[in-house]
Structure formats: C-alpha cells, structure tokens
Amino acid sequence: MPPWRLGQLYVKRPGLVRTERQSLLYGPGCVPNISAATRLDYYRGVRVAWFPDSRGKLRLVDVSTQRAGDRSADGFVVDSSRRGDVRARHPAATSGYGTGSHALGATSLTVLLRTGKESFTTFVYWFDARGVLTALETFAGGC
C-alpha cells in the first residue's frame, strides 16, 4: 500500500496522529504476528507496525487501512465490498474472529502466501458484523 512497503526501514511520515510502544516479546528473526511489533504508528485511517531486524533497525512488518474507498490489490474496496465476494475469490482463506486490541473488525478472512522456506505474507480482510469490509491489512513474517 503506497507509500508503505513491507520490509522498509523505519520512516516517520507527515500526519502521524499517535504512537504506541510495546515490549519486545520475541527475539530478532522470528516475527509471529503484529503483537510482536515494538512500535505502532497511527496515521488517519492507517496503522503501521515496526519490528527490529537482527541489527536493531526498525522494519515495517504490518500495514493496514480503514479508509473508505481504499482498494486491495485484487480490487476489494473498504466500506463497500462484502464478505461473500471475498470468500468467493479466496475459497481457501482462513476465517477468524476479531479479538484483542489489534482487531480491525468483528470477523476476518486471511490469505497466507509463502514467500520463502520460513517466510510468508498475509492479506487480512476485516469485516463488520454485517459482513461489509472495514479494513485491509498486510503482514510479513517468518524466521
């Protein structure tokens, strides 16, 4: 999602609304999910998460948008697309329920793409209780 690119070095962009810092619970290398991020930056409708690489430099591991009208790479639109349409395009997607402080909707569909032997990228489609797309999230992880 421009101008963000998974794996990029930390950058502070104009419009930063707030920052949250989290304790480092995982060692360098393996990043299991967004809960491992040490820094979360919030911009209007956008959340980005950072995790230190093996040299201690912050790298982008997660980016999500809740801005109405934003589109996924496969054409789904926040505040417009329906859960059934996403499910039809991605029948192997994993269903989930939004829980915890990082949830961006009531339910989700997650598509996992392996990018290496021990690395992956996920695309998460978040929906409200009515089944309308409320957020798009992309996450990179692995060891």
N, C-alpha and C positions, 0 to 999 in steps of 0.2 A: 504494500500500500504506500504509494509515494507520499511524502518523501522518505518514508522509513524503509529500511532494508534489513531483514533478519541477518544477524551476524556483524552488523556495522559497529564501529566504535561509538562510545557514548557521545552524544551531542545534545546540547540544550537549545531548543528552537524557540522563537518568539511565540508568545501566547501561553506559556506554562502557567497553569492555574494552581497546581499544588504538587507536592512530592511526598511520598511515603517511603520510609526506610524500614527494611525488615532485617532480622537477624540472619546471619549466614548459617543455614542448617545443613548444607551439603558442601562437600569438598569440591575443588576445581575438577572440571571434566564432565562428570555426570550431572545432567540437569533433568530432573524428573518431570517438573511442570512449573507453572507460574508461581506456585507457592515457594519455590526456591529463589526467586528473584530477590536481590538485595535492595533494589531501588525501583519504585513505581512512579512514573511521571504521568500526570493527568493534564491533558490539553482539552479544549472544548470538544467533547464527544469522542475523544481518543485517549486510550491508555497505552503506555509503552512500558515494558518491563526489562530490566537490565540485570545481568549476572556477570561476575568477574571471570575472565578467562584464566588460563594457567599462569599468566604473568601479572594478574591482578587488574588488568584493564577491563572496564565495563563494556559488555557487548549486548546488543539488542537480542532478546530471546523471545519476546512476545509483543504483538501489536494488535489492538482491537479498536473497532469503531462502532459507535452507536448513533452516528449522524444520519438522519433521514436522507435517503437518496443515494448513499454510498453503495457501490456495487462490488460484488465478489468477482473474481477472475472468470467465473463461469456464468455471470450475468444476474445473480440474485440481488435484490435491492432491499436495503434496510427500510422497515416500515411499510413494505409493500408485498414482498414475496411470502408464500405460505409454506408451512412445514411439509405438506404433501408433495409440493413441487420439488423441494429439495430432496425428499426421500425418494421420489421417482428418479431423479438424476443420479443419486448416490445410494443405491439399494443396500450396499454393504456398510453404510455409515453406522456407527455405534450410537445408540440413544443414551441420554443421560438426563439427570435432573439437576437443576441449578441449586447448589448448596454452597455455603461458605461465602466469605467476603469477596471472592473474585468472580462469582457467578454474574453473568450479564443477562440472564433471563430465567424463566421458570423451567424450561427444558432445553436440550441441545441435541444436535447431531454432529458427530465428529468423524472426519475423514482423515485417516492416517496414511501418509506416503513415506515409504522408506527412502532415504537419500544416501545411505551407506550401510555398511555392515552393522554399526551400532548407532546410527543417527536417523532422525526422522523429522518430518514437518507435519504438523496437524493443521487442519482447517476446521474451525468450530463455528457452526451456525446456531445462534441462540434465538429462542422463541419465547413470546409471552404466553399466558395461559390460553389465549385464543388461537395460538398457532401461527402468529404473524412474526416474521423475522425482526428481531430487535437489535441484534448486534452480529458482527463478523469478527472472528479472532483467528490469528495465525500464530503458531508457536513452533519454534525449532528446539529440538532437544537431542539427547544422546550422551554417549560417553566419549 
